[in-house]
């Protein structure tokens, strides 16, 4: 690669970074890192780590997977946890921090219920945690004895016809009914008190389902983002950079291209 081609590649790379930063202007940035709660005291430490702000594929890929898994786990202080995960895995903090805003007050309830259902299904299928079997009500009927008939139909010698059941409006569901719809397979029958063993079983099943559901759903969502980045974003950026004229400010320490002969 000649010096002119190397200089042109640098200009293309700077142009891609500028366009990407324009799209990610609402995500955590290096210039405003000191204003973030809890992690702001590490501003000078974070600014010195270039991989936290790099948009190379080596830093982007772990941000997708770790960020999607973390945002589906209902725990507080997700942004500081994302920062320390970026330090450990040398990932991009802008993307991982921005993914944490997928779980907000408007989406937290559907995400928690969805991850719990997914994790609970996996635990029940694998046999790690089984649902409590519902009590089966049996009736012993002696078919050798005739069924009782009403007096009027007995005198007339006719069998009594079954009465048409009245159509009743279903009662309105209470908050306890909705709890039993979600966690009914892990709760004791209604009217029985919750024992310590029931609480331990319920909490273990709840946290296990949430973690496994967040792990599986986060890996799937991260894989989708990864494939979109590799096969849509990067080729589109290269195509646009080749078609559109690129201008960039060259700093004094950069080597200018050689003069045309």
Backbone torsions as a table, in degrees:
resi	resn	phi	psi	omega
1	UNK	NA	126.8	179.9
2	UNK	-76.5	170.8	-179.4
3	UNK	-65.5	-35.1	179.6
4	UNK	-69.0	-41.3	177.7
5	UNK	-66.0	-38.2	177.7
6	UNK	-64.1	-40.3	178.5
7	UNK	-65.6	-39.4	178.8
8	UNK	-65.7	-39.0	177.3
9	UNK	-63.9	-37.4	176.7
10	UNK	-64.3	-41.4	178.1
11	UNK	-63.9	-39.1	177.3
12	UNK	-63.7	-40.6	-179.8
13	UNK	-66.2	-41.9	178.0
14	UNK	-64.4	-37.0	179.1
15	UNK	-66.2	-41.0	177.6
16	UNK	-63.3	-40.2	179.9
17	UNK	-65.4	-40.0	179.5
18	UNK	-65.1	-41.9	178.8
19	UNK	-65.6	-39.5	179.9
20	UNK	-67.6	-39.7	177.9
21	UNK	-66.1	-29.7	176.2
22	UNK	-66.2	-37.5	177.6
23	UNK	-72.8	-29.8	-175.3
24	UNK	-104.1	29.4	-176.0
25	UNK	-69.4	-18.2	178.8
26	UNK	-92.0	1.0	179.9
27	UNK	-93.6	168.8	179.9
28	UNK	-56.8	134.5	-177.6
29	UNK	-124.2	159.1	-178.8
30	UNK	-66.5	-37.2	-176.2
31	UNK	-69.5	-26.2	-178.0
32	UNK	-110.0	15.3	-175.8
33	UNK	-63.6	-32.1	-177.3
34	UNK	-71.1	-11.9	-179.7
35	UNK	-90.9	-7.5	-177.5
36	UNK	-79.9	141.9	179.9
37	UNK	-68.2	147.9	176.0
38	UNK	69.7	-48.4	-177.5
39	UNK	-92.9	-6.5	-178.7
40	UNK	-63.7	-27.1	179.8
41	UNK	-69.9	-14.8	177.3
42	UNK	-99.6	25.8	-174.3
43	UNK	-63.2	-49.3	-179.2
44	UNK	-64.2	-36.5	178.0
45	UNK	-66.2	-40.5	-177.8
46	UNK	-73.3	-36.1	-179.1
47	UNK	-66.5	-26.3	179.5
48	UNK	-77.9	-14.5	178.7
49	UNK	-95.0	102.3	-175.1
50	UNK	-68.2	-27.1	-177.5
51	UNK	-68.6	-19.3	176.7
52	UNK	-68.5	-20.6	-176.7
53	UNK	-121.0	10.3	-178.3
54	UNK	-86.7	141.4	178.7
55	UNK	-106.9	27.9	171.2
56	UNK	-73.2	156.3	-176.9
57	UNK	-63.9	-29.5	179.5
58	UNK	-65.5	-28.9	177.2
59	UNK	-94.0	-23.3	-178.0
60	UNK	-76.5	-41.6	-172.6
61	UNK	-61.1	-50.2	178.3
62	UNK	-64.9	-25.3	178.6
63	UNK	-65.6	-37.2	179.1
64	UNK	-63.5	-51.4	-174.6
65	UNK	-70.1	-50.1	-178.5
66	UNK	-66.5	-38.3	-180.0
67	UNK	-66.3	-40.0	179.4
68	UNK	-69.1	-38.2	178.2
69	UNK	-67.1	-43.4	-177.4
70	UNK	-66.9	-37.5	-177.2
71	UNK	-71.2	-19.9	178.7
72	UNK	-89.7	-7.7	177.2
73	UNK	-89.7	119.6	-176.5
74	UNK	-77.3	78.5	178.2
75	UNK	-129.4	153.8	176.6
76	UNK	-78.8	171.4	176.6
77	UNK	55.1	49.2	179.5
78	UNK	-71.0	-34.4	-178.8
79	UNK	-65.8	-46.5	175.2
80	UNK	-62.2	-37.6	177.8
81	UNK	-64.5	-39.4	177.6
82	UNK	-63.5	-36.3	179.5
83	UNK	-64.5	-45.5	-179.4
84	UNK	-71.0	-30.6	174.0
85	UNK	-66.6	-37.1	176.7
86	UNK	-64.7	-36.9	177.2
87	UNK	-65.9	-39.5	-177.7
88	UNK	-74.2	-35.0	-176.8
89	UNK	-105.9	5.3	179.4
90	UNK	53.3	54.5	-177.0
91	UNK	-109.6	169.5	179.5
92	UNK	-79.9	121.4	-177.1
93	UNK	-78.0	-26.0	-179.1
94	UNK	-64.3	-44.7	179.3
95	UNK	-72.1	-45.9	-178.2
96	UNK	-64.5	-39.5	176.5
97	UNK	-67.4	-37.1	178.4
98	UNK	-68.1	-32.6	178.5
99	UNK	-67.3	-20.5	-180.0
100	UNK	-69.7	-17.7	179.2
101	UNK	-84.2	1.0	171.4
102	UNK	-66.5	-31.7	176.2
103	UNK	-96.1	100.2	-179.5
104	UNK	-126.8	175.1	-178.7
105	UNK	-55.8	-24.8	-179.5
106	UNK	-82.3	-24.6	-175.9
107	UNK	-115.1	-4.7	-173.5
108	UNK	-66.0	-42.4	-178.0
109	UNK	-64.6	-49.3	177.2
110	UNK	-62.2	-35.4	179.8
111	UNK	-67.1	-42.0	-179.5
112	UNK	-65.7	-44.6	-179.9
113	UNK	-65.5	-40.8	-179.7
114	UNK	-65.9	-44.2	178.6
115	UNK	-67.4	-35.2	177.2
116	UNK	-65.7	-44.2	179.8
117	UNK	-62.3	-41.9	179.7
118	UNK	-65.3	-47.5	179.1
119	UNK	-65.5	-38.5	178.5
120	UNK	-65.2	-38.3	178.1
121	UNK	-64.6	-41.0	179.5
122	UNK	-66.0	-41.5	179.1
123	UNK	-64.9	-38.9	179.7
124	UNK	-71.5	-36.3	-179.7
125	UNK	-69.3	-42.2	-179.4
126	UNK	-76.7	-12.9	179.3
127	UNK	84.4	5.2	178.5
128	UNK	-67.6	-40.9	178.0
129	UNK	-137.9	118.5	-178.2
130	UNK	-103.8	150.2	177.7
131	UNK	-77.7	151.1	177.7
132	UNK	-71.4	132.0	-179.3
133	UNK	-71.2	139.4	179.2
134	UNK	-73.0	146.7	178.6
135	UNK	-70.1	130.3	-178.7
136	UNK	-99.1	125.7	-180.0
137	UNK	-93.0	122.0	179.5
138	UNK	-112.2	151.6	-179.6
139	UNK	-128.9	127.8	178.0
140	UNK	-93.3	117.0	-178.4
141	UNK	-119.7	126.1	177.2
142	UNK	-91.2	108.0	-176.2
143	UNK	-76.6	-12.1	-179.9
144	UNK	-75.1	-21.0	-179.8
145	UNK	-93.1	140.8	178.8
146	UNK	-70.7	149.1	179.1
147	UNK	-73.1	144.5	179.9
148	UNK	-68.7	141.0	178.6
149	UNK	-117.2	158.3	178.1
150	UNK	-71.9	157.1	-176.4
151	UNK	-63.4	-39.7	-177.5
152	UNK	-64.4	-45.8	-178.8
153	UNK	-74.1	-24.9	177.5
154	UNK	-69.4	-41.9	179.2
155	UNK	-65.5	-36.0	-179.2
156	UNK	-81.1	-9.9	179.6
157	UNK	75.6	24.2	-179.9
158	UNK	-117.7	148.4	177.1
159	UNK	-75.0	143.6	179.3
160	UNK	-73.0	135.7	179.4
161	UNK	-83.7	145.3	178.6
162	UNK	-66.7	140.8	179.9
163	UNK	-78.3	142.5	178.0
164	UNK	-74.7	121.9	-178.9
165	UNK	-67.3	143.4	179.2
166	UNK	-75.9	141.1	179.6
167	UNK	-79.5	118.6	-178.9
168	UNK	-111.0	143.8	177.2
169	UNK	-74.1	127.6	-179.4
170	UNK	-62.3	140.1	-178.8
171	UNK	-66.8	153.2	179.3
172	UNK	-70.8	134.9	-177.8
173	UNK	-71.9	135.2	176.5
174	UNK	-94.8	176.6	179.8
175	UNK	-66.8	-28.9	177.0
176	UNK	-69.8	-35.3	176.0
177	UNK	-63.1	-39.8	-179.8
178	UNK	-69.4	-34.8	176.7
179	UNK	-64.8	-41.4	179.2
180	UNK	-69.9	-25.3	175.1
181	UNK	-66.6	-35.3	-177.3
182	UNK	-89.0	-47.1	-174.3
183	UNK	-113.1	18.0	-174.9
184	UNK	-62.7	-29.8	-179.2
185	UNK	-73.8	-10.9	179.7
186	UNK	-113.2	0.3	-178.6
187	UNK	-104.6	152.2	175.4
188	UNK	-70.0	164.0	178.1
189	UNK	-58.3	154.0	-178.2
190	UNK	-63.2	140.5	-178.0
191	UNK	96.4	-15.4	177.6
192	UNK	-97.3	140.2	-178.4
193	UNK	-73.3	157.0	176.8
194	UNK	-82.6	121.3	177.3
195	UNK	-92.0	171.9	178.2
196	UNK	-62.0	-38.8	178.9
197	UNK	-64.8	-37.8	176.9
198	UNK	-64.5	-42.0	179.1
199	UNK	-63.7	-43.1	179.2
200	UNK	-63.4	-43.6	179.3
201	UNK	-64.1	-42.7	-178.7
202	UNK	-65.7	-47.4	-178.6
203	UNK	-66.2	-40.1	177.9
204	UNK	-62.5	-43.5	178.3
205	UNK	-66.9	-38.1	-178.0
206	UNK	-65.2	-53.1	-178.0
207	UNK	-68.0	-37.5	177.2
208	UNK	-63.5	-42.0	178.9
209	UNK	-66.1	-40.7	-179.9
210	UNK	-65.2	-43.0	-178.6
211	UNK	-67.6	-45.8	-179.6
212	UNK	-67.5	-40.6	177.6
213	UNK	-64.5	-41.5	178.0
214	UNK	-65.7	-37.9	179.5
215	UNK	-64.3	-48.2	-177.6
216	UNK	-69.2	-45.9	180.0
217	UNK	-67.1	-37.6	178.5
218	UNK	-65.8	-40.7	177.2
219	UNK	-64.1	-40.7	178.7
220	UNK	-66.5	-43.3	179.1
221	UNK	-67.4	-39.6	176.6
222	UNK	-64.0	-37.2	177.5
223	UNK	-64.7	-37.3	177.5
224	UNK	-64.4	-47.1	178.1
225	UNK	-62.4	-38.9	179.6
226	UNK	-62.9	-45.4	179.7
227	UNK	-67.0	-39.7	177.3
228	UNK	-63.2	-39.1	179.9
229	UNK	-67.3	-43.2	-175.2
230	UNK	-72.8	-39.4	-170.9
231	UNK	-108.5	-4.0	176.9
232	UNK	-123.7	-51.8	-173.8
233	UNK	-71.5	-51.5	-177.6
234	UNK	-64.0	-47.9	176.9
235	UNK	-62.6	-37.4	178.9
236	UNK	-66.1	-38.6	178.4
237	UNK	-65.8	-41.5	178.3
238	UNK	-66.4	-39.0	179.9
239	UNK	-66.0	-44.0	179.2
240	UNK	-67.9	-35.9	179.8
241	UNK	-67.5	-31.9	179.4
242	UNK	-76.9	-29.9	-177.5
243	UNK	-86.9	-33.7	-175.8
244	UNK	-95.5	136.5	176.5
245	UNK	-62.1	137.7	-175.6
246	UNK	-109.1	130.1	174.7
247	UNK	-125.6	140.0	179.9
248	UNK	-150.1	150.5	176.9
249	UNK	-83.7	122.6	-179.3
250	UNK	-93.3	122.0	179.2
251	UNK	-70.3	157.1	-176.7
252	UNK	-59.6	-29.9	-176.5
253	UNK	-80.0	-8.8	176.6
254	UNK	-77.6	146.8	178.7
255	UNK	-81.3	123.3	179.1
256	UNK	-71.5	156.9	179.0
257	UNK	-66.2	152.6	-179.9
258	UNK	-67.6	151.3	180.0
259	UNK	-65.7	147.4	179.4
260	UNK	-70.4	136.6	-178.5
261	UNK	-84.8	NA	NA
